[in-house]
């Protein structure tokens, strides 16, 4: 469990290259490309659960957020084949179009085989090896995003991360958002048909909605992490990009102990210094705390 202190901002697509250059200079590190499939689950409404704790206090049920990284071969289309997987590829995701479909995510949740092509990943490996001056035998190429089997399967993807968060701390004069987050890793599940969906069903939770994040991360001094994100809502009716025309910016630091006041104050100072350094270029601010509320009685959260 950690206390996450954060600030959020937004920048248009046109300012992406300049921001990458600026943050690379400030951090001294290159940006790291990442993606995250996030699925949100709520308590099964068919179960009658008494929302009272041992102290006879009313407790509102919370959503659970499950996230995992996917192979980029699931996300890129034919026009992106051959492009290096670095921060520049983000400029290709400018609209609602994304290769990941609702059917593919359902297969991932139920641990079924994904019928996707490995052509993109194979091409990238071949190109990379040829640039290095190596002779590549096509039969020796192994898909680095997945296992070495000929059939793509989500079993070889990264493990699921389970996260439960509280509503951010209240206060009109807060300079940063502070939220309690509990997180763990799910390495495997048991049963006749093991899957993350059956595991959550056993917990008494049902699927509510999902979204995909593709972005870059900067790891900066003092434990500061800064992310630039493109976000798509993945629905059965079709995908839609929530950040169309720009990027969501999130700057945050995790503090291990909520009772470590000195560390929290120091972390707040680091975030405020970043805000001051980028002032006039990017406006970092504290979002509405209700937009980050994971309780079931409140609306969808996408942060």
HELIX and SHEET records of a PDB file:
HELIX    1   1 UNK A   13  UNK A   15  5                                   3    
HELIX    2   2 UNK A   16  UNK A   27  1                                  12    
HELIX    3   3 UNK A   72  UNK A   74  5                                   3    
HELIX    4   4 UNK A   78  UNK A   80  5                                   3    
HELIX    5   5 UNK A   87  UNK A   92  5                                   6    
HELIX    6   6 UNK A  102  UNK A  109  1                                   8    
HELIX    7   7 UNK A  119  UNK A  131  1                                  13    
HELIX    8   8 UNK A  138  UNK A  140  5                                   3    
HELIX    9   9 UNK A  154  UNK A  156  5                                   3    
HELIX   10  10 UNK A  196  UNK A  203  1                                   8    
HELIX   11  11 UNK A  221  UNK A  223  5                                   3    
HELIX   12  12 UNK A  261  UNK A  277  1                                  17    
HELIX   13  13 UNK A  289  UNK A  292  5                                   4    
SHEET    1   A 9 UNK A 238  UNK A 241  0                                        
SHEET    2   A 9 UNK A 225  UNK A 235 -1                                        
SHEET    3   A 9 UNK A 205  UNK A 219 -1                                        
SHEET    4   A 9 UNK A  32  UNK A  43 -1                                        
SHEET    5   A 9 UNK A  64  UNK A  68 -1                                        
SHEET    6   A 9 UNK A 160  UNK A 165 -1                                        
SHEET    7   A 9 UNK A 177  UNK A 186 -1                                        
SHEET    8   A 9 UNK A   2  UNK A  12 -1                                        
SHEET    9   A 9 UNK A 246  UNK A 255 -1                                        
END                                                                             
